[in-house]
Structure formats: structure tokens, C-alpha cells
Amino acid sequence: MSDVPLQTIALEPAILYFGTPVVLISTQNEDGTSNLAPMSSAFWLGWRCILGLDASSRTTENLRRTGECVLNLPSVDEVGAVDRIARTTGSNPVPGAKQMRGYRHEQQKWEVSGLTPVDSETVAPPRALECPVQLEAVLAAENGFMADDPIWKDGIKVFEVRIQRVHVHPSLRMAGQANRIDPDRWRPLIMSFQQFYGLTPGKLQASRLGQIEEATYRSPDVDRARAIDQLT
Ligand SMILES: Cc1cc2nc3c(=O)[nH]c(=O)nc-3n(C[C@H](O)[C@H](O)[C@H](O)COP(=O)(O)O)c2cc1C
């Protein structure tokens, strides 16, 4: 630690995206094809995920209509694929706010990204084969956002989805453990202030939280997910 006194300055950054993992959401379009979209306003609680999505996105429309999605988690190796479909939308025409930011309509997101769609087991939207983590999910709840602002209140939706199948590349599994991901092997792609980052390899230091047995967090959603039949 330096001996310079700690100080703060007051700042007004337009965004407060301090860094979260990128999620590539696949959803099914009305014509049976599928859409793929990068997002990163996501966090995890048990086998649930909370997603903050632009109300005008094709993903939002598809999720509401079908109640299904796949949350594909790209690693740092998929940064090119994510960037190739940045500033695109499956919506046609392109919604006004996106036009202003230089978005274009793109129907062929899979082809443009270079990622490979493979069938899911319990939901219609496909998984992205190259992403090391692919989570099949169903919509559990939809909530509003910024209800206290008369202009912005309908612009963003918050979705709670429940995971019902977890697929991971075998290289992520913790040695000697049937059901654990090894965080030393997982290299999430991080979006921070609109730029892409990875994590520093290895742990920074021992973690007190990490002393808690992981199994104590297991929720009834895991058994719920087991009871779900495969589509085919
Ligand atoms: C790295 C990255 C992170 C993003 N995070 C979000 C997000 O958290 N929420 C959101 O609504 N849009 C986010 N976007 C923008 C969406 O990708 C954009 O709204 C896109 O048009 C959605 O595609 P769709 O209209 O086909 O669903 C992000 C884009 C990138 C490249």
C-alpha cells in the first residue's frame, strides 16, 4: 500500500458498468429460426439469473413470447465472435435508440458470429457450441425497472430465469469432483465500460467465502431441473 492519503473525487460517468461477464442469449424467433445477442447486465442467485434487457430488443420480444432461452457464457477465446455481433439487432426495423447508436439489423447472427448452434435438451433455442458454458433456462418472472422515472420507466425490463440444464466443456470440471466448476479453469469474458477484458489467471489470495462448502447453496431448482424431460 502506498502512503499517499486515500482520496476520492466526485465524477458523473454516464454509465456505471464496472465489469460483469458477457452472456450470449439465444432465443427462438417467430419463424422458428433463432436469435443470438450479447448482454452483460446479468447476475446469479442459486440456479436463477437476473437479466436486464432493453425492452425494444428482439431477445426481449422472443423471451416474453416463448418463455425460453439459453444463456451461453463465452470465455476470453470467444471475444471475436461476441464483437462481430455487437451493434446488431434481430429487430427489423432497427428501434430508434439503436439507430442513433449505429446498430444494423442482422438476421444471420449465428453465421456472422461464427458460432455453431447445437440442439438444446429442454428448450427450443439452440446452444452455442463453442461457449464453454451453456445454460438452458425458462422465464420465471418479469419485472419493471426505473418505475420512478416517467420517461425511462418502460425502456428496460428485468427478467428472472430459472436454469434447467447446465452444459459445460469437460475442461472446466474440477478434478475429482462430479458437479463442480473449477474457477481456476474458467476464463470469463468481462465487459467493463464497453470494453472487453479477461481475469488475471489464478486466485489473488485465499478466500474466506471459499471456505463454505459449495453444496450448502444447492436449491430445490436443481431437483426441479432433473425432473424435466428432454424434448426429443
Ligand atoms: C458486450 C455487450 C454487452 C451488452 N450488454 C447489454 C445488456 O446488459 N443489456 C442490454 O439490453 N443490451 C446489452 N447489449 C446490447 C445488446 O447486444 C443489443 O441491445 C442488441 O441489439 C440485442 O440484440 P437483439 O435486438 O437481437 O436482441 C450489450 C452488447 C454488448 C456487445
The ligand as an SDF file (V2000), in Angstrom:
LIG
                    3D

 31 33  0  0  0  0  0  0  0  0999 V2000
  -20.6070   -6.7750  -24.5360 C   0  0  0  0  0  0  0  0  0  0  0  0
  -22.0250   -6.3130  -24.6750 C   0  0  0  0  0  0  0  0  0  0  0  0
  -22.8270   -6.2040  -23.5650 C   0  0  0  0  0  0  0  0  0  0  0  0
  -24.1510   -5.7630  -23.6610 C   0  0  0  0  0  0  0  0  0  0  0  0
  -24.9430   -5.7180  -22.5470 N   0  0  0  0  0  0  0  0  0  0  0  0
  -26.2570   -5.4730  -22.6590 C   0  0  0  0  0  0  0  0  0  0  0  0
  -27.1310   -5.5960  -21.5500 C   0  0  0  0  0  0  0  0  0  0  0  0
  -26.7200   -5.9490  -20.4500 O   0  0  0  0  0  0  0  0  0  0  0  0
  -28.4610   -5.3450  -21.7460 N   0  0  0  0  0  0  0  0  0  0  0  0
  -28.9670   -4.9910  -22.9600 C   0  0  0  0  0  0  0  0  0  0  0  0
  -30.1740   -4.7920  -23.0910 O   0  0  0  0  0  0  0  0  0  0  0  0
  -28.1560   -4.8660  -24.0280 N   0  0  0  0  0  0  0  0  0  0  0  0
  -26.8210   -5.1190  -23.9130 C   0  0  0  0  0  0  0  0  0  0  0  0
  -26.0030   -5.0380  -25.0160 N   0  0  0  0  0  0  0  0  0  0  0  0
  -26.5850   -4.5740  -26.2780 C   0  0  0  0  0  0  0  0  0  0  0  0
  -27.3760   -5.6630  -26.9900 C   0  0  0  0  0  0  0  0  0  0  0  0
  -26.4700   -6.5840  -27.5620 O   0  0  0  0  0  0  0  0  0  0  0  0
  -28.2730   -5.0150  -28.0360 C   0  0  0  0  0  0  0  0  0  0  0  0
  -29.3960   -4.4490  -27.3970 O   0  0  0  0  0  0  0  0  0  0  0  0
  -28.7120   -5.9360  -29.1580 C   0  0  0  0  0  0  0  0  0  0  0  0
  -29.3160   -5.1850  -30.1710 O   0  0  0  0  0  0  0  0  0  0  0  0
  -29.6690   -7.0280  -28.7120 C   0  0  0  0  0  0  0  0  0  0  0  0
  -29.9220   -7.8390  -29.8190 O   0  0  0  0  0  0  0  0  0  0  0  0
  -31.4170   -8.2420  -30.2250 P   0  0  0  0  0  0  0  0  0  0  0  0
  -32.1700   -6.9700  -30.5110 O   0  0  0  0  0  0  0  0  0  0  0  0
  -31.2370   -9.1020  -31.4530 O   0  0  0  0  0  0  0  0  0  0  0  0
  -31.9720   -8.9730  -29.0650 O   0  0  0  0  0  0  0  0  0  0  0  0
  -24.6720   -5.4210  -24.9310 C   0  0  0  0  0  0  0  0  0  0  0  0
  -23.8530   -5.5350  -26.0510 C   0  0  0  0  0  0  0  0  0  0  0  0
  -22.5550   -5.9920  -25.9420 C   0  0  0  0  0  0  0  0  0  0  0  0
  -21.7070   -6.1200  -27.1710 C   0  0  0  0  0  0  0  0  0  0  0  0
  1  2  1  0
  2  3  1  0
  2 30  2  0
  3  4  2  0
  4  5  1  0
  4 28  1  0
  5  6  2  0
  6  7  1  0
  6 13  1  0
  7  8  2  0
  7  9  1  0
  9 10  1  0
 10 11  2  0
 10 12  1  0
 12 13  2  0
 13 14  1  0
 14 15  1  0
 14 28  1  0
 15 16  1  0
 16 17  1  0
 16 18  1  0
 18 19  1  0
 18 20  1  0
 20 21  1  0
 20 22  1  0
 22 23  1  0
 23 24  1  0
 24 25  2  0
 24 26  1  0
 24 27  1  0
 28 29  2  0
 29 30  1  0
 30 31  1  0
M  END
$$$$
